[in-house]
Amino acid sequence: MELFKKRLAETIPGIRAQRTALAKEHGEKQLATATIGALLGGMRGLPALLCETSSVSADEGVRIRNTPILELTNIEAEDCFFLLCTGSLPSKEEAEELRAALEAKSTVPDYIWNVLRAMPADSHPMAMLSAALNTLERESAFRKAYDEGAGKDKLWEATLDDCITLLGSISAIAAGIYRIRFNKGELIAPKTGATWSENFAHMLGVSNDPNWIDLIRLYLVLHSDHEGGNVSAMTAHTVSSALSDVFYSMAAGLNGLAGPLHGLANQECLGFIIDIRNHFNGVPTDEQMREFTWNRLNNGQVIPGYGHAVLRVTDPRFTAFYQFAEQHNLSDENIDIMKKLFNIVPEVLKEQGKASNPWPNVDAASGSLLYHYGMTEFEFYTVMFGVSRAMGIGSQILFHRMAGSPIVRPKSMTFAQLQAAAAK
């Protein structure tokens, strides 16, 4: 990993100088008003975190290191991680070094499999992933370096080592969870010379279709990062700020991803599509879909996969998945319903006039594509999300180690304190 560490080392002086200068010269300048409503509303939209790896705007969607996500749909997943960490794509030599480093960590210790096999047979796959990552903490280079007295300025190197160990292992662990939890047979060993996403697709054992392998690559890239304020990234950053290592921090973040208002939403969206298919015994007509949508809205229900906390346009990640389906001529009842929803739901939501964003997010499409190639166990979809998001969370943790960011410690207030503040 010498080339990777050299590239990162070159960026550290600039990162730290910029952080120091901003704090010294502009530290007293106000970004926003912390209203009582913002505090009671989960701090939604309140600028309070530094995140260099990606940004999300209401009218464009996610940018990875200032590059629109739709311009990155052809890169390898490990190259996306390099971009998240350094701000630029790797050279050929850097890409080969990173690929080899991830491959070297793709053989998971036996004690991980012992833990996973000892869990109840009906454990949720996300609980299994969390348990595995916490157990893998035994391999932490960061904890060893800290215990040996390494200075804070050097801990970023051990953090990078932990990121590589975690990323190299998490795809094999996730594939193993899939095979153990859903009785898919023996574990599939990683193969040599493959890209990170290709190896993940191989170890899952779902399909040998080259398009399936390409879908996994695209899936990993599209879900890799989504700024620092989402539940998983913010949780991992908070835990990491206490100098907890990557394994503890990642497990905490992915526990947040497991919630139905965050990463679990992708399995709920596919469940909604399957419910429509079962309700109509196939693909409904346009008129039936329109009536079905209105009935849900009139009953106070939402349309899963439509709307987003930040975006006010079609999520470009949805666009990328939709284009994948079009380019590969994918068609089955789930995909056809997904497309029909896209043609009808936004217009209905605009007509209703209550939705601030009537457009689809990434969850509206991702599950249908995984299902098409044979991954029908949609309880597992959040694990897929977690493997991808590990790149973004890991790169954010690494950035804050490089920048020397302090522990996260916001001020909390009681109802009485809020009422007293309001009275003033």
Secondary structure by P-SEA (a helix, b strand, c coil): caaaaaaaaaaaaaaaaaaaaaaaaccccccccccaaaaaacccccccccccccccccccccccccccccccccccaaaaaaaacccccccaaaaaaaaaaaaaaccccaaaaaaaaaccccccaaaaaaaaaaaaccccaaaaaaaaccccccaaaaaaaaaaaaaacaaaaaaaaaaaaaccccbbbbbccccaaaaaaaaacccccaaaaaaaaaaaaaacccccccaaaaaaaaaaaacccaaaaaaaaaaaaacccccaaaaaaaaaaaaaaaaccccccaaaaaaaaaaaaaaccccccccccccccccaaaaaaaaaaaaaccccaaaaaaaaaaacaaaaaaaacccccccccccccaaaaaaaaccccccaaaaaaaaaaaaaaaaaaaaaaaaccccbbbbbbcaaaaaaaaac
